[in-house]
Amino acid sequence: MSVHPIPNRTERVTVRIALWTALPLLTGILCWWTAAAVHIYGLLPLPGGMIPFFAYGGLAAGLLACLVFGRRMTGRFYSVRRPVVPVVYFCCTVVSFALAMGVPVLVPLPGIALGIYMGRRLANGNAGPEEAKKQAKSTALLAAGVSGLFGAGSILMAALDNSLAGNIGRMLGVEWGRETILAGAVLLLPVLMGIQYLLTRWAVRFSQRLK
């Protein structure tokens, strides 16, 4: 499948806005958490007061990358090498998982975004029906698997941390005991994966049909 430059001006503007928003946030948050982990676990003698500087430095690095490479990234947005796509998706899922304090309530959002991206990539590459169907299925399976991984991670952390079990209970709107909440979370995990699969597959098909 050959991928062509983005022909639609509105879509080019949308891609630029998405890049200028997502990339600085991603680099800023990753640098912030990396510095915090180094400080908390004593990996290096890093004072706690320096952590904000790493966060702002990551934010600035993302903005600089957009400024220098923004036009090139926009032009090659749908022709990026395929192995890069799941790596970026996984990083975004890590951020969404941490922002929700270890509760996978935001985890489906990066999967939907992945589906939209793959749908537009297929549309720009003039993919045939069979290839589009195959890519939609594989993308949805990837998203469902990643959601299941983070859901299982949340259950494991909740088993070791009472506060996280309470967070899951509040998310579900219940006041059950820890064991009941964990059992319910285990039962809901396949539901989360199924919903993620359906939403991502729908996102691929929907965005591919957009003109």
Secondary structure, 3 states (H helix, E strand, C coil): CCCCCCCCHHHHHHHHHHHHHHHHHHHHHHHHHHHHHHHHCCCCCCCHHHHHHHHHHHHHHHHHHHHHHHHHHHHCCCCCCCCHHHHHHHHHHHHHHHHCCCCCCCCHHHHHHHHHHHHHHHHHCCCCHHHHHHHHHHHHHHHHHHHHHHHHHHHHHHHHCHHHHHHHHHHHCCCCCHHHHHHHHHHHHHHHHHHHHHHHHHHHHHHHHCC
